[in-house]
């Protein structure tokens, strides 16, 4: 059996994917704006969590290798936290790391 891998359509960068999915222009703009807001909000939340971790590392004057051992992650992952590479982490992972160092995370809605 042959698997079909032919590319039939490529959405260009910056295009409104919702338009291409067949939504009307006004609805596509609304959906795209909502999507961008949600992505940005998630990025900002991850950034806050990473800043708390990086602050703890600096406060304790830890080398990345020592922080990695305490956080139970690899040294390159510590570097990613310190350098705020938000795309490389889920919120859950960052919350778990903060829990390991005794910094519980509380969520406030609204």
N, C-alpha and C positions, 0 to 999 in steps of 0.2 A: 504494500500500500504506500503510495506516494503522498507526502504531506505538502499541501499547498502553502508556500511561503511568499508568494508574489505580493509585492507592495502595490496597493491600488490607490492609495491616497496618503498624502503627507500634509499635515497642517503646518503651515509656516510659523516660525516663532513670532509671538506677539499677536497672532490672529485670535479672534474670538471663537473658541471651540464650540460654544453654544450655538452660534450662527450656523456653523458647519454641521451641527447635529439636527438642524431644522427648526430651531426656535425662532420666533419672530424677532425683529430687530430690537424692540424695546425690552422684551423679556430676556433676550440674549445679553443685552447690556446690564440689566439688573442682576442676572445670574453671575456674570463675569465679575461685577463689582462685589457681590456677596462672597464669591469664591476668593477673590484677592484679599478681602478683609479677613476672612477666616484663616487664610495662609499667613497673613501678616500677624494676626493675633497669636497664632500658634508659635511663630518665630519669636515674637517678643516674650512669650511665656518661657520658652526654652532658654532665651537669653538671660532672663532673670534667674532661672535655676542655675545656669552655668556661672553667672557672676557670683552667686552664693558659694558655689563649689570652689571657684578660683580664689575668692576672698578667703575661704577657710584654708586653702593650701598656702597662700601668702602669709596669712596670720600665724600659721604654725611653722613657717619657714621650711616647708618640706620640699625635697627634691621630687621630681616627677616620678621617679622609680619608687620612692617611699609612699607617695600619695597613691600610686597604682596598687601597691600591696594592700594598703588600708581600704581602698575603694573596691578592691577585688576586680580590677580591670587591667588592661595592658598599659604600659607606659605611653605608647602612641595615642591611646584613647584619652589619657590625661592631657596630653598635648592638644588634642582636638577640643577638649573642654576649655582649657586655658585660652586657646585661640578662637573660641566661640564659633566653632563650626556646627551651627545648629542643625543643619541638614543631616548630620551623621548620627543624631540621637533622637530617641522618642522621649516624650514627656515622662513616661513610666520609668525608663532607665535613669533619667536624671533624678527623679523623685526617690528611686531606690538607693542611688548613691548618696543622696543627702541623708536618707534614713540610716545608712551605715555609719555616718559620722555624727549621729545624734542630733540632726537638724530636721525635725519633722516638718512636713509641708502641709499647710492648711489652705483650703480652697474657699474663696469667697465668691459667691455668685451675685451679680447685680451691680 
